[in-house]
Amino acid sequence: MPITIEPGSAELQAVVATWRYPAPYDFYDGDVEPVLNPERFFAARDDEGDIVGFYYFEEKPPDLDYGLGLRPDLTGRGLGLEFFVEGLSFARRRYRPRRVFLHVAEFNVRARRVYERAGFSVVSSHVRTFPRFGEVPFLTMVEGERT
């Protein structure tokens, strides 16, 4: 899936706010939490210019936190690893982090498999509380050291 990555915009936020995933992935619906720091978001567009997902990058020098979302109708079709790696490559070029971290809900085994296939491993866990979902365990994963 060839994509173009560009800075996020009000359009990206409006489109993502309409996204609805099937349970239990409805945790990731686009309107669950208000968007903080929209300048950290990047749109992923396909060849027709349609938004197919987003990437989120938070600099924590010398490291980087990485987040992403794939449009609901594209999930479960084997596109996750390619989409993930595209964003990771973009992040490496743009931010040149020492290490890349990500945080994934513990129940999201599908995403964890993608991240593990990309060379990430679990290093810690924590719990976040959400008004709609209560306490949700998260795993922190880090990219393996490159040589």
C-alpha positions in Angstrom: 0.0 0.0 0.0 2.0 3.0 -1.2 1.3 6.0 1.0 2.3 9.6 1.4 2.9 11.0 4.8 2.1 14.7 5.4 1.5 17.0 8.5 -1.8 16.5 10.1 -4.6 19.1 9.7 -8.1 19.9 10.8 -9.3 17.6 8.0 -7.3 14.7 9.4 -8.8 15.2 12.9 -12.4 15.5 11.5 -12.0 12.3 9.4 -10.5 10.3 12.3 -13.3 11.5 14.6 -15.7 9.5 12.4 -13.9 6.2 12.6 -15.6 3.3 14.3 -14.0 0.0 15.0 -15.8 -3.2 16.0 -15.5 -4.2 19.7 -13.2 -4.6 21.4 -11.2 -2.3 19.1 -13.9 0.4 19.6 -11.5 1.5 22.3 -9.7 3.2 19.4 -12.7 5.0 18.0 -11.7 8.5 16.8 -13.9 10.4 19.2 -13.1 8.6 22.5 -10.6 11.2 23.7 -10.1 14.8 22.7 -7.1 15.4 20.5 -4.2 16.9 22.4 -1.2 18.2 20.5 -2.5 18.0 17.0 0.9 19.2 15.7 2.2 15.7 16.5 -0.1 14.0 14.1 0.6 13.1 10.4 -1.9 12.0 7.8 -1.2 8.9 5.7 -2.8 9.1 2.2 -3.1 6.6 -0.5 -2.5 7.2 -4.2 -6.0 8.7 -4.6 -5.3 11.2 -1.8 -7.7 9.4 0.7 -6.7 9.3 4.3 -5.9 5.7 5.2 -4.5 6.3 8.6 -2.4 8.6 10.8 0.8 8.6 12.7 1.6 10.3 16.0 5.1 11.2 17.1 6.1 12.6 20.5 9.8 13.6 20.9 11.3 12.6 24.2 15.0 13.3 23.4 16.9 11.3 22.6 14.0 8.9 22.2 10.6 9.0 20.4 7.1 7.8 21.2 5.3 6.4 18.2 1.5 5.9 17.7 -0.6 5.1 14.7 -4.1 4.3 13.5 -5.2 2.5 10.4 -8.7 3.3 8.9 -11.2 0.8 10.3 -12.1 -0.7 6.9 -8.4 -1.5 6.3 -7.8 -3.4 9.5 -7.6 -7.1 9.6 -6.5 -7.3 6.0 -2.7 -7.9 6.5 -1.8 -4.3 5.9 -0.6 -3.5 9.5 3.0 -4.4 9.2 3.6 -2.4 6.0 1.7 0.6 7.4 3.6 0.4 10.7 7.0 0.2 9.0 6.2 3.1 6.7 5.6 5.3 9.7 8.7 4.0 11.5 10.9 4.7 8.5 9.4 8.2 8.3 10.1 8.7 12.1 13.7 7.5 11.8 14.4 10.0 8.9 12.6 13.0 10.5 13.5 12.6 14.2 16.6 10.4 14.2 15.7 8.9 17.6 18.0 6.7 19.7 15.1 4.4 20.5 11.5 4.3 19.5 8.8 3.4 22.1 5.1 2.6 21.6 2.2 2.0 24.0 -0.5 -0.6 23.1 -3.5 -1.7 25.0 -2.8 -5.2 26.4 -5.9 -6.7 24.9 -4.8 -5.6 21.4 -2.9 -8.9 20.5 -3.4 -8.2 16.8 -1.3 -4.9 17.0 1.2 -6.5 19.4 2.0 -9.2 16.8 2.6 -6.5 14.1 5.0 -4.6 16.5 6.8 -7.8 17.4 7.2 -8.7 13.7 8.8 -5.2 13.3 11.3 -5.9 16.0 9.7 -4.4 19.1 9.4 -6.1 22.5 7.6 -5.5 25.7 9.6 -3.7 28.4 7.0 -2.6 30.9 3.3 -2.2 31.6 1.1 0.5 33.1 -2.6 1.2 33.6 -4.5 4.2 32.2 -8.0 5.2 33.2 -10.6 6.3 30.7 -14.1 7.6 31.4 -15.7 5.3 28.9 -13.6 2.1 29.5 -12.3 2.4 33.1 -8.9 1.0 33.8 -7.0 -0.3 30.8 -3.7 -2.1 31.0 -1.1 -1.0 28.5 2.2 -2.4 27.4 5.2 -0.3 26.6 7.3 -1.7 23.7 10.7 -0.7 22.5 12.4 -1.2 19.2 15.3 -3.6 19.3 18.7 -1.9 19.2 20.0 -1.5 15.6 23.6 -2.1 15.0 
